[in-house]
Amino acid sequence: MDLIDESPRLSVGSCATLACLLEISAPKPGNVHRDADFEDMTFLDFVISAAVSGPVLEEARQIGVGATILHAVQVTRAAVGTNTNLGTILLLAPLAAVGREEPLEQGLPEILDQLDASQTSSIYEAIRTAHPGGLGRVGQADIHEVAPRQGVCQVMALAADRDRIARQYVDGFANVFQIAAPWIHEAHAGGAPLSQAIVTAFVRMLAHFPDSLIQRKCGKPMAEAASSRADKVLQSGQPGEPAYERALAELDGWLRADGHRRNPGTTADLIAAGLYVLLRENRIPWPIRFY
């Protein structure tokens, strides 16, 4: 008798919700997780955000990327009253719009090509609704002004040098497909529990790429300092070794100082998108071994 594969086959919305829950549950340095809240933002806020935004992302192929981003931000804001997931939504919505049976990396370019000026307007409204920290003024396509009559990717290109999420729209989500997802998968396939694999990939990403949320809020030198400190964690040993864990704890404390203004939130968003890719492509073994 043939064996039946009883592994869960998640819907698009379920992949999105679970990716967000896995990301927020891992103890990534400088971020909210199940054992660490911020003064103004809690683990439960992120759990609720994942629950209410997943069903919206389920509809991305039907209603379009721009409308999905705006609606997901609106329901999140109504549910928790703060911005917990704008960056993650900006990354997940185009991925969720790819047909369920189509390989993500192959299907995404067509989705990005379809993002016209009307969707730019929806995304501008979403960003203003979320009201993320550290937004200043720029001379071209300022988020505080009327959205330009340009496609989403053209507008994102204007911010790509200072915002890593914007850069994904220009580079075909290269950091998601070629770095976040593979690095998580590599660590997990090598024997690490998924939680540790997520943290390992997070630290590697932070070491290689200065976090654009830190840069926006604290300046480029501070973002580069965070990357340097993350690299010192990598140089201290292997995950689980005492020296590594001490260095990781020191990084966590430094990132949380100054009222958590050094929170590497963009790196966390990219990790969530990488997890979505792995879940959608069924590359995380079931049952999930998280701890």
Secondary structure, DSSP 8 states (H G I E B T S, - for coil): ------S----HHHHHHHHHHHHHHS--TTS-BTTB-BTTB-HHHHHHHHHHHHHHHHTHHHH-HHHHHHHHHHHHHHHHSS-SSHHHHHHHHHHHTS-TTS-HHHHHHHHHHT--HHHHHHHHHHHHHH--TT----SSS-TTS---SS-HHHHHHHHTTT-HHHHHHHHTSHHIIIIIHHHHHHHHHTT--HHHHHHHHHHHHHHHS--HHHHHHH-HHHHHHHHHHHHHHHHT--TTSHHHHHHHHHHHHHHHHHHHTT--HHHHHHHHHHHHHHHHTT-S-SS----
